[in-house]
Amino acid sequence: MKTPSLPITEHQPQKYSGPSAAAVLAQRKQFIHPGVFLYYKAPLMLVEGKMQYVWDDTGKRYLDGLGGIVTVSVGHCHPHVIAAGNKQSEIYQHSTTIYLHPNVGAFAEMLASKMPGDLKVCYFVNSGSEANDIALLMARAYTGNFDMIALRNAYHGGNASGMGLTAHSSWKYNVPHSFGVHHAIAPYPFRGPYGYDDADAGRKYASDVKEVIDYATPGKVAGFIAESIQGVGGFVEFPQNYLEHTYEHVRAAGGVCIADEVQTGFGRTGTHFWGFETQGVIPDIVTMAKGIGNGCPLAAVVTTAKIAQSLLGKVHFNTFGGNPVVSAMGKAVLEVIEKEKLQENSLKIGARIKDGLEKLKAKHKIIGDVRGKGLMVGIEMVRDRVTKEPAKAECAEVLEHCREMGLLIGKGGLWGQTIRFAPPMCINQQDADFIVEVFDAAFAKV
């Protein structure tokens, strides 16, 4: 099989003249916390990026199929976003929330205009973990209840409260993060009790949330939180009507509904700007990060005016959240998505990739499931399609082969058996064909 070739790009990277990857790795081992993990057998050092491509220290180019873990939404170093940040940095970099600044209000108004219903009040923070922590605080303060419901196979952050909501042993430590959090069955059609062939699967999975409320809580809950498509869990897409039925159960128990849009938001699904819209629901609180700033430290919580009132009466501020520089960059990201029609591109290019992957599924028996929406696609690998034994080692091998051929991807799932593919939304048709060719060659090598 002929080795796939990366599409041509006009960008010429700068010649790297810094320390070697080996020297940087040795430095990292000595001075960086060992809990921060690395990808690949031979860790990769990236030194430059432009739109959908990145370069390592040797000058080798890669197509970034993971978007910096779904962080780079409109392209690495997009000129409009960089210009907005640079312009503001030259004037005034930092202003805490105790002062006014025009960038913050302008960005908040623009972001609110993208939200449905009464979701019009923004609270800016620095990361998705912090956003989910604030959402948790708001839910408990507003309802007066304490218990939260999250999903198995979920990931909601690396801080203490986020780990409590997360249902992956890999992300938990031997400390009581999960007090007051109850986990319902993941609505996971490929592995769960109700499959793709069950038209009523959404309602059936939602009934487990009702059972958790009835038997594991006092009958009253502060809220329910779910990623609109599970990210670290392996890009698991919920069956239709799941959130609709779940939200009904939660609200009947006095709780609020939180949508974690950290990986699904900003047009990535193609059909809608927000992942929860694919389920036909409107949450009470929405959290977002990663793609909101295209790589800068920016995140947000958006809620209703009524729920926002729950944090009044206490001293509350954020030192860095929504500062003038990141607000300028966040606004620029929204402008690029609209001007360059990146949501529409996600739908078109995502469909082309998914169609190609479905054909590969018919060819390679190790592919158990292809799922997702737009440019958020999961490929679950199994050793046997009947038993669905996770192909963990083989998935790691595919990542290595893809890297060798110039494609960077991620993995997820409880056993690390699922390939996660979520590139910058600016990729084109030639990139899509290259991606499918690389996957074909990589699966053939396993």
KAVEN-V366552 format. One record per run of one state. SS is the DSSP state (h for helix, s for strand, l for the rest). FROM is the first residue (numbers start at 1). LEN is the number of residues. If there is no record, write none. Layout:
# KAVEN-V366552
ss=<SS & SS>
from=<FROM & FROM>
len=<LEN & LEN>
This chain:
# KAVEN-V366552
ss=<l & h & l & s & l & s & l & s & l & h & l & s & l & h & l & h & l & s & l & h & l & s & l & h & l & h & l & s & l & h & l & s & l & s & l & s & l & h & l & s & l & h & l & s & l & h & l & s & l & h & l & h & l & h & l & s & l & s & l & s & l & h & l & s & l & s & l & s & l & h & l>
from=<1 & 21 & 32 & 46 & 52 & 53 & 57 & 61 & 65 & 67 & 71 & 76 & 77 & 79 & 90 & 102 & 113 & 121 & 126 & 128 & 144 & 148 & 152 & 160 & 166 & 169 & 172 & 181 & 185 & 201 & 217 & 223 & 228 & 229 & 231 & 236 & 238 & 242 & 253 & 256 & 261 & 275 & 280 & 285 & 289 & 290 & 293 & 299 & 304 & 305 & 312 & 324 & 340 & 342 & 364 & 367 & 374 & 376 & 383 & 390 & 391 & 392 & 405 & 407 & 409 & 410 & 413 & 418 & 422 & 429 & 446>
len=<20 & 11 & 14 & 6 & 1 & 4 & 4 & 4 & 2 & 4 & 5 & 1 & 2 & 11 & 12 & 11 & 8 & 5 & 2 & 16 & 4 & 4 & 8 & 6 & 3 & 3 & 9 & 4 & 16 & 16 & 6 & 5 & 1 & 2 & 5 & 2 & 4 & 11 & 3 & 5 & 14 & 5 & 5 & 4 & 1 & 3 & 6 & 5 & 1 & 7 & 12 & 16 & 2 & 22 & 3 & 7 & 2 & 7 & 7 & 1 & 1 & 13 & 2 & 2 & 1 & 3 & 5 & 4 & 7 & 17 & 1>
